[in-house]
Amino acid sequence: MRLIDGNAIAQQVLAEVKARVALLSPVIPHVAFVRVGDDPASVSYVTKKQKTAAEVGMQASLQLFPETVTKEELFHHLDALNADASVHGILIQAPLPKHLPETEVFNRVSPEKDVDGFGTQSIGRLVQELPGAFAACTPAGVIELLRRSGVETAGKHAVVVGRSLIVGKPAAALLLAKGCDCTVTIAHSRTRDLASIVRQADLVIAAIGKPRFITVDMIKPGAVVIDVGINRVPDATKKTGYRIVGDVDFDAVAPLCEAITPVPGGVGPMTVAMLMKNTLDACVRQRG
């Protein structure tokens, strides 16, 4: 079993981004974060992204809105960010309050600045394999992990467990695209005989959002397993009262695998790294 070190690979990506950012001087890539409300996880994620942006020499700004913000008020501010030539990327931190329609909000971001890759145009361009399409950062990080780990994907059967627009569907599109060349199956919580479907996979992408959902009886010996899950489970030995586990029963599954990502320290760091890369690419394209 080989452990795929997401922390180490993310640092490689960030070092490359930092070097490219330095070459753009005096232009500084600028990513604008938009956060609605004070969800603790969202606060933590945005803080981490801001810190990483600073480390690679980018500018990061933050616009905060109360949970009561109306769609019209939020759109007014997004339109201003779209029109601001000094802003190269815009990221709206999910989840949003229920009264704000996420798809409409994501689509309000200019496709040229959609560094999170959630807009309809970004997803469509990704599926059409058009140049310049921004892929959502987590699935883009999955592909980068596979590539830099030397995992052969061409002709392999990949099973993506989960069908979200944030991970599952774009991950499937990236795996199917030229360059990865996988045969792809998307499975989910309503898939019949899920275990037998997953057991066929040479490559498993676990993104269903349920702790330790992928068990050892679901894995073919020699498979590669990428665990996208981030779940809190109670743990009285921790100061926080919980610990983070993935969607895979790691201890049982790992010995069976050719390679596997841990949680934490696997896909998570790659998400932030790919956001920085997308922002840099957006800056370069906008500045010509």
C-alpha positions in Angstrom: 0.0 0.0 0.0 1.3 3.4 -1.0 0.0 6.6 0.8 -0.6 9.5 -1.5 0.6 12.6 0.5 -1.7 15.5 -0.4 0.2 17.9 1.8 3.4 17.3 -0.1 1.8 17.5 -3.5 -0.1 20.6 -2.6 3.2 22.3 -1.6 4.6 21.4 -5.0 1.7 23.1 -6.7 1.9 26.1 -4.5 5.6 26.5 -5.1 5.0 26.5 -8.8 2.2 29.0 -8.4 4.4 31.3 -6.3 7.2 31.2 -8.9 4.8 32.1 -11.7 3.2 34.9 -9.6 6.6 36.5 -9.1 7.1 36.6 -12.8 3.9 38.7 -13.2 5.2 41.6 -11.1 4.0 44.3 -10.8 0.7 42.7 -11.6 -0.7 40.9 -8.5 -3.4 38.2 -9.0 -6.4 39.1 -6.8 -9.0 36.7 -5.5 -12.1 38.1 -3.8 -13.9 35.9 -1.3 -17.6 36.4 -0.6 -19.0 35.0 2.7 -22.5 35.2 3.9 -23.0 34.6 7.6 -20.7 33.2 10.2 -20.8 29.5 9.7 -17.7 28.3 11.7 -16.6 25.9 8.9 -16.9 28.6 6.3 -15.0 31.1 8.4 -12.2 28.5 8.8 -12.1 27.6 5.1 -11.9 31.3 4.0 -9.2 32.1 6.5 -7.1 29.2 5.3 -7.6 30.3 1.7 -6.7 33.9 2.5 -3.5 32.8 4.3 -2.4 30.6 1.4 -3.0 33.4 -1.1 -0.7 35.6 0.9 2.0 32.9 1.1 2.1 32.7 -2.7 2.1 36.5 -3.2 -1.5 37.0 -4.2 -3.9 39.6 -3.0 -7.0 38.2 -1.2 -10.0 40.4 -0.2 -13.0 39.4 1.8 -16.6 40.7 1.5 -18.8 39.7 4.5 -22.6 39.8 4.4 -25.2 39.1 7.1 -27.3 36.0 6.7 -30.3 38.3 6.0 -28.7 39.7 2.8 -31.1 39.7 -0.1 -30.4 38.2 -3.5 -30.6 41.7 -5.0 -28.1 43.2 -2.6 -25.7 40.3 -3.1 -26.0 40.5 -6.9 -25.2 44.2 -6.7 -21.9 43.5 -5.0 -21.1 40.6 -7.3 -21.7 42.8 -10.3 -19.2 45.3 -8.9 -16.6 42.6 -8.4 -17.2 41.4 -12.0 -16.6 45.0 -13.3 -13.5 45.6 -11.2 -10.5 44.9 -13.4 -8.2 44.5 -10.4 -10.2 41.4 -9.3 -9.2 38.3 -11.3 -11.1 35.6 -9.4 -14.3 35.5 -7.3 -15.1 32.7 -4.8 -18.5 32.5 -3.1 -18.1 30.4 0.0 -20.8 27.7 0.2 -23.1 26.8 1.8 -25.4 29.8 1.4 -28.5 30.6 3.5 -31.6 28.8 2.2 -33.2 31.9 0.8 -30.3 32.4 -1.6 -30.5 30.2 -4.7 -27.0 28.8 -5.0 -27.1 28.1 -8.8 -28.3 31.7 -9.5 -25.6 33.1 -7.2 -22.8 31.1 -8.7 -24.0 32.0 -12.2 -23.8 35.7 -11.3 -20.0 35.5 -11.3 -18.4 36.3 -14.6 -17.2 33.0 -16.2 -13.7 34.6 -16.6 -13.5 35.1 -12.8 -15.3 31.8 -11.8 -12.2 30.3 -10.2 -14.4 27.9 -8.1 -15.8 26.4 -11.3 -19.4 26.2 -10.2 -21.0 28.3 -12.8 -23.1 26.8 -15.6 -20.7 28.0 -18.3 -17.7 26.6 -16.4 -19.3 23.2 -16.0 -20.4 23.2 -19.7 -17.0 24.2 -21.0 -15.4 21.5 -18.8 -17.7 18.8 -20.2 -17.0 20.0 -23.7 -13.3 19.9 -22.9 -12.8 23.5 -24.1 -9.5 25.3 -23.3 -9.6 27.7 -20.4 -12.5 25.9 -18.6 -12.2 26.3 -14.8 -12.7 23.0 -13.0 -14.0 22.9 -9.5 -11.0 22.9 -7.2 -11.6 19.7 -5.3 -12.0 17.4 -8.4 -9.2 19.3 -10.1 -7.1 18.5 -7.0 -8.0 14.8 -7.3 -6.8 14.7 -10.9 -3.6 16.5 -9.9 -3.0 14.0 -7.1 -3.3 11.1 -9.5 -1.1 12.7 -12.1 1.7 13.6 -9.8 1.5 10.3 -8.0 2.1 8.5 -11.2 -1.2 6.6 -11.1 -2.0 5.3 -14.6 -5.6 6.1 -15.5 -5.9 5.4 -19.2 -8.4 2.6 -19.8 -9.1 2.1 -16.1 -12.5 1.7 -14.7 -13.2 4.6 -12.3 -16.2 4.6 -10.0 -17.2 8.0 -8.5 -19.3 7.5 -5.4 -21.3 10.7 -5.1 -23.1 12.9 -7.7 -22.8 16.4 -6.4 -22.0 19.4 -8.6 -19.2 20.3 -6.4 -17.3 17.0 -6.6 -19.0 14.0 -8.1 -20.1 15.2 -11.5 -17.1 17.4 -12.4 -14.8 14.6 -11.2 -16.5 12.2 -13.5 -16.1 14.6 -16.4 -12.4 15.1 -15.7 -11.8 11.3 -15.5 -13.6 10.8 -18.7 -11.8 13.5 -20.6 -8.8 13.0 -22.9 -5.7 12.7 -20.8 -7.3 10.7 -18.1 -9.2 8.4 -20.5 -11.1 6.4 -17.8 -14.2 4.4 -18.2 -16.4 6.1 -15.6 -19.4 5.0 -13.5 -21.2 7.4 -11.2 -22.7 5.7 -8.2 -24.7 7.2 -5.3 -26.8 6.4 -2.3 -29.7 5.2 -4.4 -27.5 2.8 -6.6 -28.7 -0.8 -6.4 -26.1 -3.2 -5.1 -23.6 -0.4 -4.6 -20.9 -2.7 -3.1 -20.7 -4.8 -6.3 -20.5 -1.7 -8.5 -17.7 -0.2 -6.5 -15.9 -3.5 -6.3 -15.4 -3.4 -10.1 -13.3 -0.2 -9.9 -9.6 0.1 -10.5 -10.0 3.7 -9.2 -12.5 4.7 -6.5 -13.3 8.4 -5.8 -15.3 8.5 -2.6 -17.3 11.7 -2.3 -20.6 10.7 -0.7 -20.3 12.7 2.5 -20.8 9.8 5.0 -18.1 8.7 7.4 -16.4 5.4 6.6 -19.1 4.6 4.1 -16.7 2.7 1.8 -15.9 -0.5 3.5 -13.4 -3.2 2.8 -15.9 -5.5 1.1 -16.4 -2.8 -1.6 -12.7 -2.6 -2.7 -11.0 -4.7 -5.3 -7.5 -5.8 -4.3 -5.0 -3.4 -5.9 -7.4 -0.6 -6.4 -6.5 3.1 -6.0 -8.7 4.9 -3.6 -9.1 8.7 -3.4 -11.1 9.8 -0.3 -12.7 13.2 -0.7 -14.8 13.0 2.5 -14.4 15.3 5.5 -16.6 14.2 8.3 -16.6 15.0 12.0 -17.2 12.0 14.3 -17.3 12.1 18.1 -14.0 11.5 19.9 -13.8 12.1 23.7 -10.0 11.9 23.6 -9.8 15.1 21.5 -10.0 18.6 22.9 -12.6 19.5 20.3 -14.7 16.5 21.1 -14.5 15.2 17.6 -12.0 14.0 14.9 -12.0 14.2 11.1 -12.5 11.0 9.1 -13.1 10.4 5.4 -15.8 8.5 3.5 -13.5 5.4 3.5 -12.9 3.0 6.4 -9.2 3.7 6.0 -7.8 1.2 8.5 -9.6 -1.7 6.9 -9.4 -0.6 3.3 -5.8 0.7 3.1 -4.0 -2.7 3.2 -6.0 -3.9 0.2 -5.0 -0.9 -2.0 -2.3 -0.1 -4.4 -2.5 3.5 -3.2 -4.8 5.6 -1.0 -5.2 9.1 0.3 -5.5 9.8 4.0 -8.0 12.1 5.7 -6.9 14.6 6.7 -3.8 15.3 4.6 -5.1 13.9 1.3 -7.5 15.8 -1.0 -8.1 18.7 1.4 -4.8 20.6 0.9 -5.2 20.2 -2.9 -8.5 22.0 -3.0 -6.8 25.2 -1.8 -3.8 24.7 -4.0 -5.9 24.4 -7.1 -7.9 27.5 -6.2 -4.6 29.4 -6.2 -3.7 27.9 -9.6 -7.1 28.8 -11.0 -6.8 32.4 -9.8 -3.3 32.7 -11.3 -4.6 31.3 -14.6 -7.5 33.7 -14.5 -5.2 36.7 -14.0 -2.9 35.6 -16.9 -5.9 35.3 -19.3 -7.4 38.6 -18.3 -4.2 40.4 -18.6 -3.3 38.8 -21.9 
